[in-house]
Amino acid sequence: MTGKGNTAKLHHYVPQGYLRGFASEKGRIVAVPLDRSRKSFTSSVKNVAAQTHFHTLDDLEEPDEFEKALSGMEGEAISIIGKLEGNEFPLSESDRWTFSYYMALQSVRGPDTRKTMEHLRAKFIRVEIGAGGRKNVGNWARKNLGFDPSPEQADRIWAEATQPGGPPISFSNIAHIQHMVDTAEKLTPYFATRPWSLVQFEQRSLITSDAPVNLIPNPKDEPSEGVGFMTAWGITFPLTRKLGLLMSDPMVMVDGLESDDPRVQKIRGAVLRGEADRIQRGTTAMEKLFNEHLAHSAKEYVYHHPEDAKFVPDGLPGPNLINMTAGGFMDAEFDGGPWFGKLETPEVRDEDFDRT
């Protein structure tokens, strides 16, 4: 019988089945903290890349229902990785879409996504309350919080909201799950419609991290421009320590063609059928492409097989759970007066957001 008493408590945001591709035969994996005050340690895959009750939904009869649903989807993805290890490539179109969704979900399911959501929401609330002025806090609370604050409560709301970084915000598990699923569905085509290269390594090895999906910017772009799923020159995903997937820029194939040109649809169809895919030998340069971008994009931990420490790049970054921040007018200071009548309504500009 199922129920709350049997609920799984430790929830992985990087699947155990995936991590086993970078572990020893006994399931041991080395975790390298980006926090330089901590030392690397060896652990079981079941004890890393996980948080207690990360997906728990207390209102359900089975609070770990979503965790179980994830496990089923992850099982399909691990099965597909097994096909790729057996040189079953290109994949069928069905498997291609299934695995693309798995990678898209993996790119947004970690604690960094939740922390980023909370960070941006706090910034927006800070501007919303601060721009309205101190006297408007009561109206804001009635509209957004559903109660009429006392003078003391209004003072606290104002102080917390207008402090640097905004008020303390905590997203619920259900809000995070909804955002994760919705975003993954939107991102999936950016994986599926790229030409795939299956990179096989013999002498070299790949590492992974708590953020294994990595965007590679176009070398021609300025570093300040940032990179997104649409504009990335490539997307890398280490499948196992000896196998990597590189999804390259699809625009190379349609360069010079209008989006409504029938040839574009024909090319996209060919890509989805795997006609542009290829298998290639893993070189030292390719290993560095995967591992250096992965290390740079890691959030708190890099993971590797016990024999692969030499493939971890030097100069790892510090821990960072914020993928995007908002600057510009959102960092303005407030004097208690309303902005309206004193300043023009600020315009939200793309350059106010820093994607890291």
N, C-alpha and C positions, 0 to 999 in steps of 0.2 A: 504494500500500500504506500502510495506517495503522500507527501504532505510537508508542512513546514519543518517538522522534526528531521526530515531526511534531506533538507536543502543543502546543496553544495555551497561552501562558504568562500573558497579561494577561486577567484575567477581570473582567467588568463586573458590578457590583451594581445599577447603573441602566442599562438597556439602551441601546445606541447608537441603535437605531431609534427609541426613545422620545425620546431627547435631541435627535434631528434636528428634532423638532417645535418646538424652542426655539432652533435654530441658523440661521445664514445659509444661503444656497443652496450655499455651498461647505463646509458642515459645520463652521463656526466658531462657538464658543459661549464666553461669558464666564463664568469661575468666580470667585466672590466668597468668599474664605476667611473663616470666622467668627473665626479667629485674627487679631486686629487688628494683629499685628506683621507680617503679610504683606499684599501688595497684590493686587488683582484682576488676572487675566491672561486672555488670549484663547487658546484652544487648539482642537484638533480634538476632536470628540465621542469619537473612539476613544481619547483619552488622559486622559479624566476619568472619575470615578466608577468606578474600577477598581483592583484590586490584583493583584499577581503571584501566580499559583497559588492564588487564593482558593477555587476549587472543585476543585483537583487531588486525585485519588484514586490514589495511587501503586500500590496493590495491583491495580488493573485493567489489562488489556491496553492499553486506551486511557484514560490517566489523566484526560483532559478529556472523558470521556463525559457527565458530568452537565452540563458547560458546553454541550456540543452539544445535549443534551436541552432545556436552558433556551432556547437559541437558537431551537429549533423552536417552543416554546410562545410565545416572544416574537414570532415572526413572525406567529402567529395573532392575537395581541393587536394588533400594529401594523396588521394587515389590518382588524381591527374598528374601530380608531381611524379608518382611512380611510373606512369605512362611515359613521361618525358625522360626519366632515367633509362627507360627501355627503348629509347629512340623512336617512340611513337609520335612523330612530328612531321608535318604540321598536325595540330590537333583537329578534331572535328569542329565544326562551327559551334555546336552545342557546348562542347567542352571549353572552347575558346571563350564564350560568353560567361560560362560558369566560373572559370578561373579569373576572368577579368573582374567580375563582381567581387570575388574573394580578395583580389589585390586592392580594389577600390575600397572595400570595407576595411582592410588592414591599414590603409593609409589614413583613416579617420577614427579608428576605434581606441586609440591610446589615451592615457591621462593627459597628454599634451593638448589633445583636441578639447577636452573638457575644460582644462585650465585656460585655454585661449578663448573659449566661449565666455567663460566667467569674466575674464579680463576685459574683453571688448564690451560686454554688457555693462560692466561697472563704469567704463569710460563714457558710454552713451548716457547712462543715468546721471553721472556727474554733470555733464553738459546740460541735460534736460532740467535738472533741479537748479543748477547754478545760474543758467541763463534766465530762469523765471524770477530769480531774486528771492531774498529771504522771506518777504511777506507772502509769497505765493506757495510756501511749503505746505500750508494747511490744505489748500486746494489740490495740490499734487497728491498728498497723502489720501485725501478722500477719494480721489479718482483712481489711484493705483493700488492703495493698500486697504481701502474700504473702511477707514475710521477717521474720526476727527481728532487730531493730535492735541494734547495739552501743550502749553508753551514750552515745558521742559522736553517733551517728546519732539516737538518741532525743532528745538535747538539741537537735539541729538541727530535728527535726520539731516539737518543742514550741515552739521560738523562732519558727519560720516560721509555724506555725499560729495562734499566739495574738497575733501582731503586729496592729496596726490594719489592718483590711481583710482579714485572713486570709492564707493561704499563696498563693504564685504559682500560678495555675491557667491552663492553656492547653487549650482545647477543640480537638479534631481537626477536620479538614474534614468527615469523615463524620458526626461528632456534630452539627456545625452544619447539615449538609444534612438529616439525619434530622429534627432539630428544626424546620427551616424548612418542610419538606414537610408534616409532621404538623400544625404550627400553622396553616399556610395552609389546609389542608383544613377545620379546625375553624372558621376565621374566614370562609370563603367565604360561608356563608349570611347573615352580617351585612351583606354588600354586596348580595347578590342580592335579598334580601327587603325592601329599602328602596325607596321611590319615588325615581326618578331624574329629575333636571332637567339637561338639556343646555344649558349657558350659552354663548351665542355673542357674542364681542366684536368690535367694529369699531375704535373709537377707543382703547380701553384694551388692555393686554396682560397676560398671565400669566407668571409666572416659575416655576421649579421648583427642586428641591434633591436632595440625596442621600437624602431621606426624603419623597417626594412625596405619600404618603398621609397625610392629616391628619384628626384627630378634633376636632370642634368641640363643646365642652361646652354643656350647657343653660344659658342665661343665668340661670335661676332657681336653679341649684346654687351652693353655696359653692365658692370656688376650692380649698379644702383637700380637697374630696371627690374630686378627680381625675376622669378620664374614661376609659372603656373602649369597646370596639366595641359592647357591648350598650347602654350608657347614653348614648352620644354623641348630641347633638341632630342632628348631621350629620357626614358624611364628605365631604371634598373631595379631588378628584384632578384636577390640571391635565393635560389631554390634549395640548394644543399651546399655543402662545403666544396663540392666538385662540379656544380652546375649552376649557371646563371641565366637569367632571361633579360635581354636588352630589347626594349621597344623603341624603335627609332622614329624620326620625324616623318610623318606621312606626307607633309607638304612637298617634299622633294619629288614625289611621284605626280603631284598635280600642279607643280609650279608653272605659272603662266596660263592656267586654265581658269575660267570663271566658275563660280560655285554651282551655277545652273547648267553648266556644260554637261551633256550626257556622258562624256568620257570620264567625268569625275565620279559619277555613280558606278560606272563600269569598273573603275580602278578600286573604289571602295569595296565593291563586291568581291573583287579578286583578292584584296587584302584579307577580308573576312574568311575566305576559303583557304587562306594560308599560302596563296600562290606567290606572295612576296617574302615568305619566311625562309630561313636558312639555318643550317647548323654550322658552327664555326669552332675552330680550335682555340682554347683559352691561352692567350699569351701573357707575358709579364705585364705588358701595357694594359691589356684588358683587365687583368686582376687588379691593377692599381686603379683603373677607372671605377670598378665596382667598389673596392674597399675604401678608397679615399673619400668618395662621395658619401658612402654609407657612414663612415666614421664622423664626417663633418655634420651629417644630418641626425645623428643619434641624439636622444633626449636626455637619458640618464645612464644607459648602459650599452656597451658593446658586448656581444657574445661570440665565442669561438670554440672550436674543438680543442681539447687539451694539447694537441700537437701543433696547433696553428698560431701560437703567440707571435711568431715572426711576421705574420701577415697583417698584424694590427699596425696601422700607420702611426708614426710619431706625431707628437703635438696634438693630441686629442682636445677638442673644445671642452669648455665647462658645461655643466648640465643646464638645460634650457627647455622649459615646458610651455613657453609662449611662442607660437608659430607666426603670429601676426599682432602688431600693435598699432595703435592709432595716435597720431601726433597732431601737429598744427593747432587749430583752435581748441581741440579737445584737451590741450594742456594749459589752457588759459586760466588765470587766477580770477576769483570772483570777489567783489567787494560788498555783496549783499544787495546791490541794486539790480533791477532787471535789465537785460540787454536790449529789449525792444524799446525803441525810442531813443536809445543811445548809440546802438550799433546796428548795421544792417544784419539781417539774418545770415549767419555763416553758411557758406556753401561747402558741402562735403566733397572733397577732392580725392581722387585716387592716390595722389602722392602723400596724403595724410596717413596712409596705411603702409606700414613697413612689414613686408612678409619675410620671415626669417626661416 
